[in-house]
Amino acid sequence: MRSHPSLFALVGLASILPAAIASPFDKAEALAECLSKSSVPADDIGSPDWKLDAAPFNLRLNFTPVGIVVPTTPQHVRDAVACAAKIGVKANAKCGGHSYGSFGLGGEDGHLTIEMDRMNKVVLDNATGIATVEGGARLGHVAAELYDQGKRAFSHGTCPGVGVGGHALHGGYGVSSHTKGLALDWMVGATVVLANSTMVNCSETENADLFWAIRGAGGSMGIVTEFRFKTFLVPETVTFFVAPVQWRTEAQALTGLQAVQDFVLDDMPAELNMRLFIASRFTNLEGLFYGDKAGLQAALAPLIKKTNATLALATQGGWLDQVKHFGNGVNVDQTHPYNYHETFYSSSLYTNSLNETQMKAFVGYWFKVAKTNKRDWYVQIDLHGGNTSAIAKADAESTSYAHRDYLFMYLFYDRVDKGAYPTEGFAAVQNFVSNVTDTMPKSSWGQYINYPDPRMDQQTAQTNYWGQHLPRLQSIKKAVDPDDVFHYPQGVLPAA
């Protein structure tokens, strides 16, 4: 890594790209000169650092940046944004690099990628319980540091390599969310670099509109160099579990899915966090209980009976035991370098309770069509809402996260272990979603930007991800980024 990009390499990059998308690369020399004058650290094209930082999590969406800067200070971020705006190229923060749509790489060729993962400090103030987290820290590192520094945590997702930036700025759902809410619900402040390269603090009392907007649509508004999260003292005992269900026929699956829905609607215990995980060869109820094994067994007993499930795994332990379990065996304390990739297509959905027609449509597609798919696919249905959900209890207008009132959150994920992703996979996922939504008014379902469907056009994506909050978000976007410097193909656009 050098202190600035190689001018020759950046200019030469344009010659290997199609003319139709070459325009940003025609500005490479001017961008490199600006970054050099500001001493912004950057990767040389073709270097090991470039190859690592340019590699997407989703290998199906492999885009080429016009440059990759690797800041280690907030000033580096400011200078990089200033150069992008001055030269006229789009800029995007890449925090953990796990965006399903490769949005940290711009979601298309020719953006300046601001790779944040060298900025990963986590400092806990035990007197206040406030954690200061740099914008490039990964969730496993955050969890490990907060536990080591004070046995504290905040609610967030489970994959150790996911960056706190994109995760918390757009929701931040995880296996504590039914009990403790979303990651963005724990945010009390942030330091943000805006498109004009100014750096501002925001909170409920300072730049409140910006603070509202970044908690749900942050990637469109600026680059967060530092988060401030409130934290909770972790419980001494938690229990994680897996309960396989044997639904061999559509009738059994309909009965079981209805029982799960009724369980959520009938005041599922607040201490219980659970999802229904449907894969090609098995179906599980799985999750985390804030309490001991006996408490979990009591909480699950009514559902176990109605779904004919078997509590195959119920492990009582401490906080880091469950972090390691849901991290799927990956080392928890992830920093730089990080190198993990898959090839897949994804989509998402939020719904309230399904009526008989909708439930039959979902189960019918599952058994008649999805089960014939030999790829490694799954549908994860998170029990997102309900009367006891911490997500649903928060005011719907408190943040720009637009989907607090929905009962279920679905992730549709279809991947291949090697080779190119097949064209027929797109329809397989899209039809799974549309089988449910076809009988719903548009106002009664939504989608999750952290589980994006990258094939949606921008207008559809904006509406599906941010719903009723979109007009206010577009107004704030116009105020803080009128020229759409932080553009990506499914981000919020400035108001006209």
N, C-alpha and C positions, 0 to 999 in steps of 0.2 A: 504494500500500500504506500502511495506517495501522497504528498501534501496537496496535489491537484491532479486532475485527469491528464493523461497523455493527449496532447492536442492532435497528434498524428492519428492515434487510435480512434478518437472520437470522430474526426473528420472521415477517416477511412470507413467507419461503420456505415455511413450513408451509402457507400457504393455497393454494399451487399444486401440492401433492402429494396423492395419494390418501389418504383417511382411514386406510386400513389400514396405511400405513407412516408416518403422521405423528408417532407417539409421540416419537421422538428430537428432532424439530423443535419439539415443545412445550417442550423444555428449552433451546431456543436462547438465550433471554434470560438465563437463569441461567448458562449456559456462557460467553456473551459477557462477562457481568459478572465472572466469575471470571478469565477470560483478561485482561481489562482491568486488574484489580487487580494482576495479576502482570506486567503490561507485556510480554506475549508478542506478538511481531509476527504479524500475520495479514492475509489478503487480504480486501478488501471484496467482497461478493457483486456480481457483474456487472462488476467492474473488469477491465482487461486481465490483471492478474496472476491473478485468480480464474479467468478463462476459460482461461488457459494451464495453471495448476496443476490444474484440474479436468478437463482434456481427457485421456481415456484413450489409451493406445497402441492398444488394441483398441477401435475405435469401435462394435463390436457390444455392448460392455458399458459403458454410459455411466451412471455412478451419481452421485448428488448428495450431497455431504458436508453435515453440519450446520455445519461450519466448516473452514477451511483455515488452519493456522498455519504460519509460515515461520521456524523458529528459525535463529539465527546463533550461538548458544552452547549448550553442554550444559544450562545452567540453564533456558533457554527450553524445552528438551525436557522437563525435569523438571517445570516448572510446568504445561506443557500436559497432561502425563499426569496430574498431580495434579488438575487441573480436570476432566478427563474422568472420572476415577474418582469424584471427589466428586459430580459432577452425574449420573453414571450413563449416560454414553454410551461407546460403544466407540471405541478409538483405534488407528490404524494408521500406521506409517511408510511414506512414499512416497519412495523413493530415486532411482531413475532413471525410474520410471513405466512400465517395460516389462512389467509383469506381464501375462501373457496373459489372466488372469482379473480384471484391474483390482483386485487385492487391496490395492494401496496406497490406493485410494479406498474400501476396506472390503469390496469384493465385493458390496455391497448399499448401499441408500440409508441416510443418517442417521448415518454415522460421522464422527468428527473425524479429518481427514487431517493428518498431521504431515509436511509437505513438507520433505525434508532437503537438497535440492540446493543450497541456499546455503552449506552446510557441506561444503566440498570440498577442504580443504587436504591436500597430500601432502608429507611431509617424510621424506627418506631419511637415515639415519645411516650414513655410509659406513664408519665404524669397525666397526659390528656387522652391517651389512647389513639392519637392521630398518627397515621403512617404517612410518611412522605415517600412517594414512589416515582422514580424517574420513568419517562415515557416509553423506554425501550425494554423494561423489565418483563420477564416471562412469568406466567402464573405459578409455575413450580418454584421458581426462585423467590417470588413474593411470599408464597405459603411457607417455605422453609425459613426465610429470614424473620417473618413475623412470629413464627413459633419459637425460633431460637432466641429472639430478642425479648419476648414477653409472653409467650404462649397465647398469642392473640391471632385473629383472622378477620377477614370480611368475606362475604358471600361472593363466590365467583365460580368459573367453570373448572373442569377437571384435567384437561390436557396440559401437562407441565410445560410444553413448548409454546403454547399460545401466548401472544403478547398481551399485556394488560391494556395497551392502548386501544386497538381495534375492538377488543372484547368489551371493555367497560364503557367505551364511547357509544356503543350501539345496543347495549342491553346488559349482557353478562349473566346468562342463565347457567345454573349448575345444580349439583345435588344437595345444596343447602337452600335453594331459592324458595321452596315452599315455606320453610321455617324462617328464613332470614332475608328474603328478597333478592333483587338483582344486584350485580356489582355496582351499577350506576346509582343505586339507592344508598350506597355507603360513601359516595363521593361528596365531600364537603367543600372542595375547592380545587382549582387547577390553574396552572400557568400556561398560557396559550400564545403561540406565535401566529399572528394574523397575516393575511395576504400582503399587507403593506409593510411587512417585516417588523411591525411593532410587537412587543411582548407585553401581555396584559394578564392580570390575575382576575379570576372570576369565581363567584360564589353566590349564595342566595342574596347577599347584600352588596355585591360589587360586580358590575357588568352582568346583572341578573339574567337578561335576555340571552346573552351568550352562554351562560351557565346552563340555562334551560335547554338550549339547542344542542350543546355538546353531549348532554346526557340522553342520547338516542340517535343523534346524527352527527357526531363529532368529526368524522372523517371529511365531511364537506365544509367544515367551518374553519379549521386551522390545524396546527400541529401542537399537541400537548407535550411540553417538555417535563412537566412535573404534575403529578396527581397528589391530592391530599384526601385520604380516606379515614373515616372513623372506623374503629375496629371493635370486636367483642372478645371477651375472654373465652377461649375454647372450652367446651364441656370436657369434663374428665373422662366421660364414657360415651362412645357412640357405637352403633352397630350397623354394619353394612350387610346387605343380603342379596340373594338371588333365589327366585322361586319360579322354576319352570312350570309351564302349563301345557297340558296335553290336549290341544284342540285339533283333533284330526279331521274334523268335518266342518263345513260352513256353519251348520247348526250349532255345534259346540262353540265355535268362535263367536258367533252372534250372541249366544247366551253369556259367554265369558266377557266380551267387550261391553255388553250392557251392564254386567255386574261391576266392572271397573268404573264405568261412567256413574252408576248409582252410588258407588263408594265415595267418589269425589264429591258428588252433589250432596251426599248425606253427611257432610262435615267430617271428612277425613282428618285424622289428628294432625294438628299443626306441626308436631315434632317429626312427622313422617314425610319423607321426600321420595318420590317414586316415579318410574317410567315403565311403560310397556315396550319391550324391545322385541320387534318382529324381524326375524331373519329367514333366510331361505330354508333352513333346516330345523329351526327351533324358535320358541317364543318364551320370553321370560318376563316376569315382574322383577324389578331390581331397583335398589336405591339405598338410602341412608336414613337411619332413625337416630334422633337425638335422645339417647337413653340406652338402657341395657337390653340384653337379649330377651329377658322376660317381658319387658315393656313392648318390644317389637312384636313378639309372639302374640301378645294380647291385642295390639293395634291391628295386626294383620288377620287375626283369626276369622272375622266375618268374611273377608274377601277370599281367604284361602279356601274356605268351605264352598263359597258360591262359584269359584272359578276352577275348582278341582286342581289347585296348584299344590306343589310340594316345596316346602321350605328347605331347599337343598343346601344353602349356605347362609349362615347367620353368625357373623364373626364380631364379637364384642372386643373393642380395643380403644386405643387413644386416638387423638386427632390425626397424627401423621400416619397411623395405620390406614385410615380411610383415604387419605390423600394418595398414598402409594397404591392402594387397591384400585381406585378409579383412574390412576395414571397408567394402568395397564402394563405395569412392570418397567416403565421407562424411568430412568433416574429422575428424581423429583427436581433437584436443584439445577435447572437448565439455564445456561447463559449462552455466550458466544464462545466457540462456534456451535451451530446447530444445523443438522442436515437430515431432514425427514420429509418424504414425499410420497404421494399416491397419485393414481390416475383415475378420475371419477367425474361423475355429474351429480349435482345435488339440486334439491328444491326444498321448499318448506311450506308450512300452512299453520294458521291458527283457526280454530273453530270453537264455538260453544258446544253444548251437548248435541249429539247427532240424533236426528229422528230416525224412525224405522227405515225409511227409504234410503237415507244417507248411509246408515250403518250397513244395510244390505249391499249398497253399491261398493263401499270400501271393502267389506269382507269378500264379496263376489270377485272383485278384481284381484284381491290377495290370493284367493284359492284357485281361480280359473286362469289367471294370466301370470301374476308375479311368481307363482311357484314353478312355472315353466322356465323362468329365467335362471340360467346356470351361472351367471356372474355372482360376485360377492355383494349382494344388495342387502339393505335393511331399512326398516322404518322404525324410528324412535318416536314414541308418543309420550311426551312429558306431561305430567299432571300439573299443569301450569297455574290454574286458577282455582276458583271455589271459595266458599265462605271463610275457610281457615287459611287461605294462602296469603303470605306476606306481600306478594306482588300485587294481588287484587285489592288489598287493604289500603294501599297508597292511593292518593288522589290521582285520578286519571290525567289531570292537567299538570301534575307536579313536575314532570319531565317530558321530553319529546318522544320518549318510548310510547308508542301509540296503542299497545295491545294488552293492557293490563286486565281487561275485562274478559279475556278469552279463557275458556276452561282447559283446552288442549293446545299444545304446541308440537307440531310434527316435523321431523327431519326425514327426508327421503334421500337415500344415499346409495349410489350404484357405481361399483368400481371394478377395474380389472387389475390383475396382479402383474401382467406384463403386456407389452405391445400397445397399440393405439386403442383408444376408446371407440367402440363400434357405433355407427350412426343410429342403429335401432334402439340404443340405450336411451336416447333423448325422449322418444315417444313413450318408452316404458315408464319413465319417471313422470313425464307430463300427464299421461293418461291416468296414472295412479292418483295424482292430485285432482285432475278434472272430474274423475268419477265421483268425488265427494262434492266439489264446488258447483257442478252443473245444476244442481237443484237448489242452490243457495243464492239469495240476492247478494250482489257485490258488497254491500255494506255489512254483511254478516261474516266475512272472513278476511284474513290478512296474511302477510308473509313476513319473515324475519330476516333482516339485512345480514345478520351474522351467519345465516344458513341461506345464502343467496342462490337464486336461479340465474346464472349469468347470461342466459339466452333471452331474458326479457328486455324489451326496449326501455329507454330511460323513463318515459312518461308512465308506463305501466308499473315499472319498478318503484318509482317515487310514490305512486298512489298506494301500491300494495304494502310497502314498507312503513309508510308514515301516516297513511289514512287522513284522519281529520286534522292532524297537526301539520300537514304539508303547507298550507298557505302561510302560517306563521313562520315556519322554517324557511320558506322561500324569501320572505320579507327580511328575516335576520341574515340570510345568506347574502342578499343584496347589500345590506349594510356593512358586512364584514369582509365580503369577497365578491364585489360586483363584477369583476372580470373573470370569475370562476377559475382562479389559479389552481385551487385544489380540486380540479375536475376529475371524475372518473365516470365510467359509462352508466352507473346506476346511482350516482350521488344526487343530492339536492341541487337544483338549478336556481339561480337568482330570480327573484320576481321580475316580471317584464316591466 
